[in-house]
Every structure is written in C-alpha cells, then in structure tokens.
Amino acid sequence: MKNLKPLISFVLSSALLLTAGFTGAASLSGDVQSLYDSQLKDLFIHFHQNPELSFKEDKTAKRLGDELEALGYSVHRGVGGTGLIALLENGPGPMVMFRADMDGLPVKEKSGLPYASTARQKDWDGNDVFVMHACGHDTHTAILMGVASVLSKHKDKIKGTIKFIFQPAEEGAPPGEEGGASLMVKEGVLENPSVDAIFGLHINSVLPVGMIGYKPLGAMAASDRFVIKVQGKQTHGSQPWGGVDPILISAKIIDGLQTIISRNRNPQNPSVLSICSIHGGNTTNVIPSEVKLMGTFRAMDEIWRFKAHELMMQQAKGLAISTGAEIDFRVDIGYPTVDNEPLLTEAAWKLADAYMGASNVEETEKMILRKIQKGENVKDLIS
C-alpha cells in the first residue's frame, strides 16, 4: 500500500492547482500522512477484503456514500446503477471532475496478503464465484476518498467546483446492458453543473512504485467482449463420425481468428484479440454438443474496431458452416478508446514534474518498455 500516500498527495494537489491556482498544496502533506495513518489505510483494506462485482457494489457504494456524507458532502446515490456523485462548491470558477471505479473481478485471490479477499458472490449467470480487486479499483476508490476528505477541510482554498464520481461496472455490464460510465453519462453526470475537465488515474503493476506515467491522445484501447457458441452434435468419443465435434471446430475458430490480427490489420492500428475462456464437455469419452468461447478484442482505432467485428463473425461462421455446425456469435460493445486531451495532459504532467520530481514522471509506454528491456521483475503496487 506504499503507493497510496504519494498518489493521494499528488491528486489533491492537482485538484487545488487546477481549480484555483493554489500554490500551497505541498503544505497539505501533513494532512495526507495523518489521514493515511488514521483512516485511509484501514479504508483501503476494507475495500480490498470486500470486493463486489459490476453493478453489485451495493455495500461499497453505501460505505462510500456514508463516508462522504459524514464529511459534509451532499451525495447523489444510485447514479448509473450503484454510482455516486458528491460536489464541493465554492463560488464561480472551473468545474473539474475526479473519477474512481468501484467494482472487482470474478477472480480468486492468491496473493498471500494478510488482508487478501476471500469474498464470494453470484455472478450474472448465477454462478457462485470468488471476487477480488485484481485491477486496483480498491486503490482508486481509497485515493479519491482521501482527496475528498482532505479537500473538505480546505474548501476555502478552492474557486469553483469539484465533482467526485465513483463509477460502477468499469469491468463491464451484464450481457445486453450498458456499462457504468456510459449509463452515468446518460443520467447526467457531466451536467448540472456542466464539467470543464475530467481527471482519473489507474495504478499499474508494471510501473515502479512512486512513478507516474502519462500519454496524450490515445492512451487506452477500446474494449469489447465476445461470446461464441458452437453447436455440434453429441457422439461417443470412439465414434466421432457419428456427430459434429464442436471442440475441433472451436480449435479451428480460435486459430482462424488470430489471422485477422496478422493478415487483416494494418500494423499502424494496434489491437489484440484473445480467447480467455473455453467451456465444453464434462467427461473423457463423450464429444459434447456445444462449446462456448469467450474473449476480448481491443483496438486503438474506431474504424478498424468495427471492421474487425465483422471479420471475426465471418471467420467464425464460415468455419462452423463448412463443418456442419451451427454458431451463435455475440459482441458486447464496450468502452471506446480513451483519448487524453493534450493540453490537460500537459498541464497535469507539469504538475507531476513539480510535485513528484521530473525523474519520476514519464510517458507510460516508454517507462514500461525500458523496464521490460532491463529484464526487471514486475512490482506489485499493493505490496
């Protein structure tokens, strides 16, 4: 958890500088240290030990809402599902938003940490699964709560408004539903008052502790998930000619989909396609009737993104039809690419240089590439 304190200090300093031009942000370091020792460390551990899946963050949202109200904030609950909004207002000035995400993932924690999650929850298919904060949303949430806590005591130093939002379902909504961010936008999170700028952060286990990475323009890829169901015909394993083998067909589909990346994609358009789950059959001597494949497709170019969806469907259906199988192919459209506004990125970068030291701030890809080239081990930011 040693990454929390410098990040909290930097984020709240940025909040003050970006809203009011306040030059005494460094003097708040004592407040941050005191807050971390007295409250924030325990709050982070609580969130880490009690993760909840997308749109099921009821207890997390309640704890956050209660904490914010105790700080004197007027809290709007249930925005975009289980999302929260809190406002800090002090007269005319810029409207700056800071955002954190709340949901965990259906992953069993194997970190060995004394505060490791043992939580279980029903997923959207009714399966009882382990849940953990494998993507750092517990840290994001704790950091933003720290910022809200410190700034609530220094409202007089701010000219304008800060809007804090805690977003649900960043990891993806249930099939057929919208994710937390798009739903919050539809329900007016960017209005009343209208937002001038939005800032967020994402911890990364590849970056060394105490360093911050930035990237203007395209920073994170669009993310879509897909599900392919291959319907064959069950038969005994000793008589494959008596049925239609969906496992063999699935293997060909998996192999064929990769040619979309290697043969249809312009190398100037970074993208990745991964099959992450395969389910089919439950014994050693029966070829099943159905196999279900699930995966993710990510792209930095919106035109190529949707062209690739078409190619994926054509590839999968073509292979299935040629072997006598039936197929159901579904793509759940996720978030678009994250394009950081260059001027705001530059402003935040300069703040980071001044606060963290220029040697601790760099373009994200360069930092990661150099680390990999040196053969350094990946550091876990919550160690």
C-alpha angles and dihedrals in degrees: 000000000000090000093067101075100054092042093050091048092049096045095049091045089052090049091056095043095046094049105035111009086243110175100191098072093118089064088068092070090097090055090051094050092048092047093049093051096043104037120349100066091054091044091053091049090050092053092044092052094044108045121166131199126248114300088002095085093116098132092042092051092047092051091048093045092050092048092050093048090050087057090055099259123142102233128204109204132195096032111157090356110310097356126132135214126194126178132209108193131183112162130289121345142091122335107225124180127206118194139196132174125229113193130103133209134252091253131125111235115234099168096114090223115154088237096044117150119257093171122138129193140170112261123215091273091055095254119144104235140172114251131205141161094252093155101050101255089135088061093045091051094047092048093051091047088052091052091048091049096051095041092051086067094048102045091132090066093060126084110196132005136311118200117200117200128186108198128206128210100025088148090059139288126256114282111290095016133100123253124250098261098051091044092050089051091051089051092054107263090144093051139060088068104020114235121239098187139003127209131187138157137211124203115225126201091212095062117082116253111269096026129109126206127204135184127182121219114359106031107149131022128245108260125214128169124210137196124202121190114193112199114200133153123275118239140157115279090238092056108044090158088068094068145017112270110222092183093061091044090050090053090054091048092051091050093043095051090061090063087067088066096040100040110022103038125087105232088229089067106069114211140147134206120197133176104214104172136036123182125177138127131003107218141048102245107040124077104219127232096231142031124191121207124190129184150143133255121196130184140170095209120067096205093051090043094066094036087057091053089058092048092049091053093046092048095049096043093046093053092045095049092047090058099042097256130126123230140201114199122187130176118195106207110227134183122324122240118295109239113187113215105245098222094048090045090052092049092050091045091055090050090051091049090053096044104034099027124258092260089063096053126071144141105289100233093049091051094050094044093051091048092052092046090054089053092235120165118253111256121221108229093208095056 
